[in-house]
Amino acid sequence: MIALIVAIAENGAIGKNNTLIWHLSDDLKRFKKLTTGHTIIMGRKTFESLPNGALPNRSNVVLTHNKNLNFPECKMYNSVAEIVTDFKEGEEENFVIGGGHLYRALLPFAEKIYLTRVHHSFEADVYFPEMDFKQWKIESEEKHPCSEKNEFAFSFINLVRIK
Ligand SMILES: NC(=O)c1ccc[n+]([C@@H]2O[C@H](COP(=O)([O-])OP(=O)(O)OC[C@H]3O[C@@H](n4cnc5c(N)ncnc54)[C@H](OP(=O)(O)O)[C@@H]3O)[C@@H](O)[C@H]2O)c1
């Protein structure tokens, strides 16, 4: 099945200049814990934003229109339809990890969203797509204040699609 994992600011911002806007140590830890051992699916730009290339101990899938592009340790895809065919079925969670283009393309096929809501608004150049929250149920919600390691307050909110 397809799950989205994303950190979204109060104004929908998710990125600027091909980087994340905030540093939340506990969010990075949660990301690692949830995705390790699984498939992670990302756009070409998000891959290029990773400081050390493919993330270890995960199967890295990258979407690009460029059929000649090959990134080390990655499985390359050239269409959303092929990703849906290969990753939508089954109980195993396959995580879409960004960015804006990938969230927009794969939100209609997602059954879960691991959302980190960052309780602040930011100037950005990439935003999460509009979504209809009526189609989603909150499975769990955990609030965290800002701290030395987390520069903004945030909440972990797990959403499941209402069938
Ligand atoms: N807050 C978060 O949780 C989070 C998570 C991840 C990323 N981000 C941020 O998001 C930003 C990047 O997002 P983005 O929207 O600019 O880029 P992106 O979604 O990471 O990648 C876009 C690229 O994916 C490929 N692509 C997209 N749709 C395709 C399709 N239908 N068929 C084939 N290829 C397709 C294209 O690559 P080609 O141009 O090579 O064809 C396109 O340029 C960065 O700022 C990053 O830091 C935020």
The ligand as an SDF file (V2000), in Angstrom:
LIG
                    3D

 48 52  0  0  0  0  0  0  0  0999 V2000
    8.3560   18.7050    4.2340 N   0  0  0  0  0  0  0  0  0  0  0  0
    8.5580   17.4800    3.7720 C   0  0  0  0  0  0  0  0  0  0  0  0
    8.1550   16.4990    4.4080 O   0  0  0  0  0  0  0  0  0  0  0  0
    9.3220   17.2760    2.5060 C   0  0  0  0  0  0  0  0  0  0  0  0
    9.6420   15.9950    2.0730 C   0  0  0  0  0  0  0  0  0  0  0  0
   10.3620   15.8470    0.8810 C   0  0  0  0  0  0  0  0  0  0  0  0
   10.7440   16.9480    0.1560 C   0  0  0  0  0  0  0  0  0  0  0  0
   10.4140   18.1880    0.6090 N   0  0  0  0  0  0  0  0  0  0  0  0
   10.8040   19.3730   -0.1480 C   0  0  0  0  0  0  0  0  0  0  0  0
   10.0910   19.3910   -1.3760 O   0  0  0  0  0  0  0  0  0  0  0  0
   10.8680   20.1220   -2.3200 C   0  0  0  0  0  0  0  0  0  0  0  0
   10.9940   19.3140   -3.5970 C   0  0  0  0  0  0  0  0  0  0  0  0
    9.7230   19.1020   -4.1610 O   0  0  0  0  0  0  0  0  0  0  0  0
    9.4320   19.3300   -5.7260 P   0  0  0  0  0  0  0  0  0  0  0  0
    7.9590   19.2600   -5.9140 O   0  0  0  0  0  0  0  0  0  0  0  0
   10.1620   20.5540   -6.1770 O   0  0  0  0  0  0  0  0  0  0  0  0
   10.1850   18.1060   -6.4020 O   0  0  0  0  0  0  0  0  0  0  0  0
   10.0130   16.4940   -6.3040 P   0  0  0  0  0  0  0  0  0  0  0  0
    8.5610   16.1370   -6.1980 O   0  0  0  0  0  0  0  0  0  0  0  0
   10.9430   15.9620   -5.2790 O   0  0  0  0  0  0  0  0  0  0  0  0
   10.5990   16.0490   -7.7050 O   0  0  0  0  0  0  0  0  0  0  0  0
   10.0430   16.5530   -8.8980 C   0  0  0  0  0  0  0  0  0  0  0  0
   10.6010   15.7680  -10.0540 C   0  0  0  0  0  0  0  0  0  0  0  0
   10.0760   14.4320  -10.0470 O   0  0  0  0  0  0  0  0  0  0  0  0
    9.9130   14.0000  -11.3880 C   0  0  0  0  0  0  0  0  0  0  0  0
    8.4890   13.7800  -11.6550 N   0  0  0  0  0  0  0  0  0  0  0  0
    7.4280   14.3540  -11.0450 C   0  0  0  0  0  0  0  0  0  0  0  0
    6.2700   13.9070  -11.5690 N   0  0  0  0  0  0  0  0  0  0  0  0
    6.6190   13.0110  -12.5430 C   0  0  0  0  0  0  0  0  0  0  0  0
    5.8650   12.2070  -13.4350 C   0  0  0  0  0  0  0  0  0  0  0  0
    4.5230   12.2330  -13.4480 N   0  0  0  0  0  0  0  0  0  0  0  0
    6.5320   11.4030  -14.2920 N   0  0  0  0  0  0  0  0  0  0  0  0
    7.8900   11.3470  -14.2790 C   0  0  0  0  0  0  0  0  0  0  0  0
    8.6510   12.1070  -13.4500 N   0  0  0  0  0  0  0  0  0  0  0  0
    8.0190   12.9240  -12.5960 C   0  0  0  0  0  0  0  0  0  0  0  0
   10.4410   15.1070  -12.2850 C   0  0  0  0  0  0  0  0  0  0  0  0
   11.8270   14.8270  -12.4610 O   0  0  0  0  0  0  0  0  0  0  0  0
   12.5970   15.2300  -13.8220 P   0  0  0  0  0  0  0  0  0  0  0  0
   12.6250   16.7340  -13.8140 O   0  0  0  0  0  0  0  0  0  0  0  0
   13.9540   14.6020  -13.6540 O   0  0  0  0  0  0  0  0  0  0  0  0
   11.8010   14.6670  -14.9510 O   0  0  0  0  0  0  0  0  0  0  0  0
   10.2390   16.3320  -11.4160 C   0  0  0  0  0  0  0  0  0  0  0  0
   11.0610   17.4280  -11.7780 O   0  0  0  0  0  0  0  0  0  0  0  0
   12.2040   20.4300   -1.6450 C   0  0  0  0  0  0  0  0  0  0  0  0
   12.1800   21.7450   -1.1260 O   0  0  0  0  0  0  0  0  0  0  0  0
   12.2480   19.4140   -0.5390 C   0  0  0  0  0  0  0  0  0  0  0  0
   13.0720   19.8290    0.5470 O   0  0  0  0  0  0  0  0  0  0  0  0
    9.7210   18.3680    1.7510 C   0  0  0  0  0  0  0  0  0  0  0  0
  1  2  1  0
  2  3  2  0
  2  4  1  0
  4  5  1  0
  4 48  2  0
  5  6  2  0
  6  7  1  0
  7  8  2  0
  8  9  1  0
  8 48  1  0
  9 10  1  0
  9 46  1  0
 10 11  1  0
 11 12  1  0
 11 44  1  0
 12 13  1  0
 13 14  1  0
 14 15  2  0
 14 16  1  0
 14 17  1  0
 17 18  1  0
 18 19  2  0
 18 20  1  0
 18 21  1  0
 21 22  1  0
 22 23  1  0
 23 24  1  0
 23 42  1  0
 24 25  1  0
 25 26  1  0
 25 36  1  0
 26 27  1  0
 26 35  1  0
 27 28  2  0
 28 29  1  0
 29 30  1  0
 29 35  2  0
 30 31  1  0
 30 32  2  0
 32 33  1  0
 33 34  2  0
 34 35  1  0
 36 37  1  0
 36 42  1  0
 37 38  1  0
 38 39  2  0
 38 40  1  0
 38 41  1  0
 42 43  1  0
 44 45  1  0
 44 46  1  0
 46 47  1  0
M  CHG  2   8   1  16  -1
M  END
$$$$
